[in-house]
Amino acid sequence: MFQTFKEWFWLERFWLPPTIKWSDLEDHDGLIFVKPSHLYMTIPYAFVLIIIRHFFQKFIASPLAKTFGIKEEVRKKIIPNSVLENFFKHSTKKPSQTDIYGLAKKCNLTERQVERWFRRRQNQDRPCRMKKFQESCWRFTFYLIVTIAGIAFLYDKPWVYDLWEVWKGYPRQPLLPSQYWYYILEMSFYWSLLFSLGSDIKRKDFLANVIHHLAAVSLMSFSWCANYIRSGTLVMIVHDVADIWLESAKMFSYAGWKQTCNTLFFIFSTVFLISRLIIFPFWILYCTLILPLHYLQPFFSYIFLNLQLMVLQVLNLYWSYLILKMLKRSIFTKFSICVSRIIEKLTNEV
């Protein structure tokens, strides 16, 4: 049964243009072509990255955080209480005054003691600044390295400057060593993020991040198997370039450098909106959606690839909305503060 499913899953009509066979993509004359089996290595490499991350956060991120003045937070321990713990986990983390009164009677405590217990218990679940800084420092370092590597891999490739080159000779396009390592590194990183979701800080956009990581792994895996490597590398570089600025802004925010954080966030917003709302839809999507039709008739993998890219663009629109909302709030807050100061000054002078 498994063999039947495997044969059906890898049918050429699902992955390749009509008339093209898997045999056309076999290695020959020193040319190497993509193989699905190459992707097996992303799982062990993901665990290698998790190990590297552990030592990086311990020996590099932590000392750097202390240099910025971020200290390990010492939180007051709570007295174990099964009744209060059960209420905290299964009812609510913020009990009403009526709940506090009932719990105090039940546990033979004062209302003040119950309030203090819940306050300290809530503090235990709040992530400390040190952990936040460590996570952002790791992501900043990875995105910086992979972006520099991506630029080094792509700067001399003709399809970066001429999008028609992306489809020249497709799908009989040999795999370059730089493309191999660029893909493997990116996929391993996103696998490592998925594997560490349970231990990482859970943020408000947790679900969107899960969808993003899964979409990224799915998109990269599919584009690899169908040999959409050239367009795939363009998608990756466009999406990585903004993340450097976001993670650096977070680092300075946790360190309390508000002015530097605001400057970096403004740079991030500009780069993000240009790369995700202009370059990606009008350059990348145009390249994957319109240009192939000059060479090929629509086929399954062409449709599926563009559906995944459109899901990615929907996520880009969602995050752009959040960014613009934050920028609006920040700009109007600063404007109102400036106006109030001007009014106060004029009042004092009059």
NUSE-495292 format. One record per residue (C-alpha): residue in one letter; x, y, z. Coordinates in steps of 0.02 Angstrom, whole numbers, padded with zeros to 5 digits, always signed. Layout:
# NUSE-495292
ATOM   residuo        X        Y        Z
ATOM         A        X        Y        Z
...
This chain:
# NUSE-495292
ATOM   residuo        X        Y        Z
ATOM         M   +00000   +00000   +00000
ATOM         F   +00141   +00120   +00045
ATOM         Q   +00229   +00081   -00118
ATOM         T   +00069   +00118   -00215
ATOM         F   +00048   +00285   -00126
ATOM         K   +00231   +00326   -00157
ATOM         E   +00215   +00292   -00343
ATOM         W   +00057   +00397   -00353
ATOM         F   +00133   +00539   -00251
ATOM         W   +00285   +00553   -00365
ATOM         L   +00191   +00547   -00530
ATOM         E   +00274   +00665   -00654
ATOM         R   +00110   +00754   -00692
ATOM         F   +00104   +00819   -00513
ATOM         W   +00281   +00891   -00513
ATOM         L   +00344   +00920   -00689
ATOM         P   +00283   +01001   -00850
ATOM         P   +00201   +00887   -00980
ATOM         T   +00323   +00778   -01080
ATOM         I   +00458   +00793   -00944
ATOM         K   +00507   +00635   -00848
ATOM         W   +00607   +00610   -00689
ATOM         S   +00738   +00524   -00796
ATOM         D   +00769   +00692   -00880
ATOM         L   +00832   +00758   -00712
ATOM         E   +00959   +00622   -00677
ATOM         D   +01140   +00673   -00649
ATOM         H   +01247   +00668   -00806
ATOM         D   +01409   +00741   -00876
ATOM         G   +01457   +00811   -00706
ATOM         L   +01292   +00904   -00687
ATOM         I   +01195   +00874   -00526
ATOM         F   +01006   +00895   -00515
ATOM         V   +00893   +00913   -00363
ATOM         K   +00830   +00756   -00279
ATOM         P   +00697   +00744   -00142
ATOM         S   +00816   +00636   -00041
ATOM         H   +00929   +00789   -00019
ATOM         L   +00799   +00861   +00101
ATOM         Y   +00822   +00721   +00228
ATOM         M   +00977   +00811   +00289
ATOM         T   +00877   +00963   +00345
ATOM         I   +00811   +00869   +00498
ATOM         P   +00980   +00823   +00576
ATOM         Y   +01047   +00995   +00528
ATOM         A   +00898   +01072   +00620
ATOM         F   +00950   +00983   +00780
ATOM         V   +01129   +01041   +00750
ATOM         L   +01064   +01220   +00741
ATOM         I   +00968   +01194   +00903
ATOM         I   +01129   +01137   +00988
ATOM         I   +01225   +01285   +00914
ATOM         R   +01086   +01400   +00972
ATOM         H   +01099   +01334   +01150
ATOM         F   +01285   +01371   +01161
ATOM         F   +01265   +01536   +01068
ATOM         Q   +01134   +01598   +01190
ATOM         K   +01237   +01540   +01339
ATOM         F   +01410   +01603   +01290
ATOM         I   +01374   +01748   +01172
ATOM         A   +01196   +01814   +01193
ATOM         S   +01196   +01811   +01384
ATOM         P   +01361   +01906   +01406
ATOM         L   +01304   +02030   +01272
ATOM         A   +01139   +02055   +01365
ATOM         K   +01234   +02090   +01527
ATOM         T   +01341   +02217   +01433
ATOM         F   +01180   +02306   +01386
ATOM         G   +01128   +02305   +01568
ATOM         I   +01002   +02163   +01560
ATOM         K   +01009   +02054   +01714
ATOM         E   +00934   +01887   +01760
ATOM         E   +00772   +01921   +01851
ATOM         V   +00756   +01844   +02023
ATOM         R   +00573   +01808   +02052
ATOM         K   +00496   +01774   +02220
ATOM         K   +00445   +01594   +02244
ATOM         I   +00267   +01551   +02282
ATOM         I   +00207   +01436   +02419
ATOM         P   +00137   +01279   +02334
ATOM         N   -00052   +01273   +02348
ATOM         S   -00147   +01141   +02248
ATOM         V   -00315   +01230   +02262
ATOM         L   -00249   +01396   +02197
ATOM         E   -00142   +01310   +02065
ATOM         N   -00290   +01212   +02000
ATOM         F   -00396   +01371   +01991
ATOM         F   -00253   +01463   +01903
ATOM         K   -00232   +01329   +01770
ATOM         H   -00413   +01279   +01738
ATOM         S   -00519   +01432   +01779
ATOM         T   -00434   +01599   +01760
ATOM         K   -00266   +01681   +01794
ATOM         K   -00353   +01841   +01851
ATOM         P   -00486   +01796   +01981
ATOM         S   -00625   +01919   +02024
ATOM         Q   -00648   +01988   +02199
ATOM         T   -00786   +01859   +02229
ATOM         D   -00667   +01718   +02175
ATOM         I   -00531   +01784   +02289
ATOM         Y   -00651   +01789   +02436
ATOM         G   -00707   +01609   +02405
ATOM         L   -00529   +01545   +02380
ATOM         A   -00470   +01632   +02538
ATOM         K   -00605   +01545   +02638
ATOM         K   -00567   +01378   +02557
ATOM         C   -00379   +01388   +02586
ATOM         N   -00390   +01472   +02757
ATOM         L   -00292   +01622   +02693
ATOM         T   -00324   +01809   +02693
ATOM         E   -00384   +01892   +02533
ATOM         R   -00221   +01988   +02526
ATOM         Q   -00121   +01827   +02531
ATOM         V   -00225   +01753   +02389
ATOM         E   -00201   +01911   +02283
ATOM         R   -00013   +01905   +02316
ATOM         W   -00006   +01720   +02269
ATOM         F   -00092   +01751   +02101
ATOM         R   +00017   +01902   +02065
ATOM         R   +00177   +01804   +02095
ATOM         R   +00109   +01654   +01998
ATOM         Q   +00072   +01766   +01848
ATOM         N   +00249   +01837   +01857
ATOM         Q   +00320   +01661   +01847
ATOM         D   +00238   +01636   +01677
ATOM         R   +00299   +01801   +01607
ATOM         P   +00457   +01781   +01503
ATOM         C   +00607   +01876   +01569
ATOM         R   +00699   +02007   +01466
ATOM         M   +00856   +01899   +01464
ATOM         K   +00766   +01756   +01375
ATOM         K   +00685   +01877   +01252
ATOM         F   +00853   +01955   +01214
ATOM         Q   +00935   +01785   +01189
ATOM         E   +00803   +01730   +01063
ATOM         S   +00812   +01892   +00964
ATOM         C   +01002   +01891   +00966
ATOM         W   +01005   +01715   +00894
ATOM         R   +00880   +01757   +00757
ATOM         F   +00970   +01920   +00716
ATOM         T   +01135   +01828   +00698
ATOM         F   +01060   +01692   +00587
ATOM         Y   +00966   +01814   +00475
ATOM         L   +01121   +01923   +00458
ATOM         I   +01231   +01775   +00410
ATOM         V   +01104   +01698   +00291
ATOM         T   +01066   +01866   +00208
ATOM         I   +01251   +01900   +00178
ATOM         A   +01270   +01721   +00114
ATOM         G   +01118   +01743   +00001
ATOM         I   +01189   +01902   -00074
ATOM         A   +01357   +01816   -00100
ATOM         F   +01271   +01668   -00183
ATOM         L   +01159   +01772   -00296
ATOM         Y   +01251   +01931   -00343
ATOM         D   +01328   +01855   -00501
ATOM         K   +01177   +01751   -00555
ATOM         P   +01093   +01813   -00715
ATOM         W   +00915   +01777   -00655
ATOM         V   +00933   +01908   -00518
ATOM         Y   +00944   +02044   -00650
ATOM         D   +00841   +01964   -00788
ATOM         L   +00686   +01870   -00728
ATOM         W   +00669   +01780   -00895
ATOM         E   +00826   +01684   -00847
ATOM         V   +00730   +01604   -00704
ATOM         W   +00636   +01497   -00829
ATOM         K   +00770   +01474   -00961
ATOM         G   +00794   +01287   -00986
ATOM         Y   +00669   +01241   -00849
ATOM         P   +00659   +01110   -00776
ATOM         R   +00827   +01048   -00842
ATOM         Q   +00924   +01168   -00732
ATOM         P   +01072   +01092   -00639
ATOM         L   +01095   +01121   -00453
ATOM         L   +01237   +01234   -00398
ATOM         P   +01328   +01203   -00232
ATOM         S   +01282   +01379   -00172
ATOM         Q   +01097   +01344   -00206
ATOM         Y   +01108   +01179   -00112
ATOM         W   +01181   +01255   +00045
ATOM         Y   +01069   +01409   +00039
ATOM         Y   +00914   +01299   +00034
ATOM         I   +00975   +01172   +00163
ATOM         L   +01025   +01310   +00285
ATOM         E   +00858   +01401   +00269
ATOM         M   +00752   +01243   +00285
ATOM         S   +00853   +01179   +00433
ATOM         F   +00828   +01345   +00521
ATOM         Y   +00639   +01343   +00499
ATOM         W   +00631   +01162   +00557
ATOM         S   +00730   +01212   +00712
ATOM         L   +00606   +01354   +00746
ATOM         L   +00461   +01230   +00734
ATOM         F   +00548   +01105   +00849
ATOM         S   +00582   +01240   +00979
ATOM         L   +00408   +01319   +00980
ATOM         G   +00368   +01232   +01144
ATOM         S   +00516   +01309   +01235
ATOM         D   +00517   +01479   +01149
ATOM         I   +00420   +01628   +01213
ATOM         K   +00238   +01620   +01160
ATOM         R   +00190   +01786   +01081
ATOM         K   +00025   +01859   +01022
ATOM         D   +00059   +01811   +00841
ATOM         F   +00101   +01631   +00890
ATOM         L   -00025   +01553   +00770
ATOM         A   +00031   +01664   +00626
ATOM         N   +00211   +01613   +00660
ATOM         V   +00166   +01428   +00659
ATOM         I   +00075   +01449   +00493
ATOM         H   +00222   +01550   +00425
ATOM         H   +00352   +01418   +00475
ATOM         L   +00247   +01276   +00405
ATOM         A   +00214   +01373   +00245
ATOM         A   +00399   +01413   +00229
ATOM         V   +00452   +01230   +00250
ATOM         S   +00314   +01170   +00134
ATOM         L   +00355   +01300   +00002
ATOM         M   +00542   +01268   +00006
ATOM         S   +00517   +01078   +00003
ATOM         F   +00397   +01087   -00143
ATOM         S   +00502   +01211   -00242
ATOM         W   +00653   +01100   -00215
ATOM         C   +00568   +00940   -00276
ATOM         A   +00494   +01028   -00429
ATOM         N   +00662   +01116   -00463
ATOM         Y   +00598   +01293   -00438
ATOM         I   +00767   +01332   -00361
ATOM         R   +00801   +01496   -00450
ATOM         S   +00636   +01576   -00403
ATOM         G   +00651   +01499   -00229
ATOM         T   +00816   +01586   -00193
ATOM         L   +00738   +01752   -00243
ATOM         V   +00591   +01724   -00125
ATOM         M   +00709   +01684   +00019
ATOM         I   +00822   +01836   -00002
ATOM         V   +00672   +01954   -00016
ATOM         H   +00597   +01886   +00146
ATOM         D   +00758   +01879   +00247
ATOM         V   +00819   +02055   +00217
ATOM         A   +00690   +02139   +00331
ATOM         D   +00703   +02017   +00477
ATOM         I   +00878   +02078   +00523
ATOM         W   +00810   +02250   +00568
ATOM         L   +00663   +02181   +00667
ATOM         E   +00769   +02070   +00777
ATOM         S   +00898   +02207   +00806
ATOM         A   +00756   +02326   +00855
ATOM         K   +00692   +02197   +00980
ATOM         M   +00865   +02178   +01055
ATOM         F   +00883   +02364   +01088
ATOM         S   +00704   +02372   +01152
ATOM         Y   +00742   +02239   +01284
ATOM         A   +00901   +02335   +01327
ATOM         G   +00801   +02494   +01355
ATOM         W   +00879   +02591   +01211
ATOM         K   +00713   +02664   +01154
ATOM         Q   +00779   +02791   +01028
ATOM         T   +00890   +02663   +00942
ATOM         C   +00746   +02538   +00945
ATOM         N   +00627   +02664   +00865
ATOM         T   +00753   +02705   +00728
ATOM         L   +00785   +02522   +00689
ATOM         F   +00598   +02484   +00690
ATOM         F   +00567   +02625   +00567
ATOM         I   +00704   +02553   +00453
ATOM         F   +00627   +02380   +00472
ATOM         S   +00454   +02446   +00428
ATOM         T   +00519   +02532   +00272
ATOM         V   +00618   +02380   +00213
ATOM         F   +00474   +02262   +00256
ATOM         L   +00340   +02362   +00164
ATOM         I   +00451   +02385   +00010
ATOM         S   +00509   +02204   +00003
ATOM         R   +00344   +02119   +00048
ATOM         L   +00215   +02236   -00030
ATOM         I   +00309   +02296   -00184
ATOM         I   +00455   +02183   -00232
ATOM         F   +00372   +02018   -00185
ATOM         P   +00203   +02039   -00272
ATOM         F   +00261   +02143   -00421
ATOM         W   +00427   +02057   -00451
ATOM         I   +00427   +01881   -00377
ATOM         L   +00243   +01839   -00404
ATOM         Y   +00252   +01913   -00579
ATOM         C   +00401   +01801   -00611
ATOM         T   +00315   +01642   -00549
ATOM         L   +00138   +01678   -00607
ATOM         I   +00153   +01766   -00776
ATOM         L   +00323   +01730   -00854
ATOM         P   +00310   +01538   -00853
ATOM         L   +00157   +01549   -00965
ATOM         H   +00269   +01611   -01106
ATOM         Y   +00365   +01446   -01098
ATOM         L   +00241   +01318   -01031
ATOM         Q   +00058   +01274   -01017
ATOM         P   -00012   +01282   -00839
ATOM         F   +00017   +01120   -00745
ATOM         F   -00012   +01059   -00566
ATOM         S   +00152   +01110   -00483
ATOM         Y   +00144   +01282   -00564
ATOM         I   -00030   +01309   -00490
ATOM         F   +00017   +01237   -00319
ATOM         L   +00176   +01341   -00309
ATOM         N   +00082   +01503   -00340
ATOM         L   -00055   +01456   -00217
ATOM         Q   +00077   +01437   -00082
ATOM         L   +00158   +01603   -00129
ATOM         M   -00012   +01686   -00117
ATOM         V   -00037   +01615   +00058
ATOM         L   +00131   +01689   +00101
ATOM         Q   +00075   +01856   +00030
ATOM         V   -00083   +01852   +00136
ATOM         L   +00029   +01832   +00289
ATOM         N   +00134   +01977   +00226
ATOM         L   -00023   +02084   +00214
ATOM         Y   -00074   +02034   +00391
ATOM         W   +00097   +02080   +00462
ATOM         S   +00099   +02242   +00360
ATOM         Y   -00067   +02289   +00440
ATOM         L   +00006   +02259   +00614
ATOM         I   +00162   +02360   +00571
ATOM         L   +00063   +02507   +00502
ATOM         K   -00049   +02502   +00655
ATOM         M   +00104   +02513   +00768
ATOM         L   +00180   +02652   +00665
ATOM         K   +00018   +02751   +00670
ATOM         R   +00006   +02732   +00858
ATOM         S   +00189   +02781   +00880
ATOM         I   +00179   +02933   +00764
ATOM         F   +00017   +02998   +00840
ATOM         T   +00082   +02971   +01017
ATOM         K   +00239   +03072   +00980
ATOM         F   +00136   +03205   +00891
ATOM         S   +00017   +03223   +01038
ATOM         I   +00164   +03235   +01159
ATOM         C   +00245   +03371   +01053
ATOM         V   +00080   +03467   +01041
ATOM         S   +00052   +03457   +01228
ATOM         R   +00229   +03521   +01261
ATOM         I   +00205   +03665   +01139
ATOM         I   +00038   +03711   +01220
ATOM         E   +00116   +03700   +01394
ATOM         K   +00260   +03813   +01338
ATOM         L   +00143   +03940   +01258
ATOM         T   +00034   +03939   +01415
ATOM         N   +00184   +03972   +01526
ATOM         E   +00244   +04114   +01414
ATOM         V   +00071   +04196   +01410
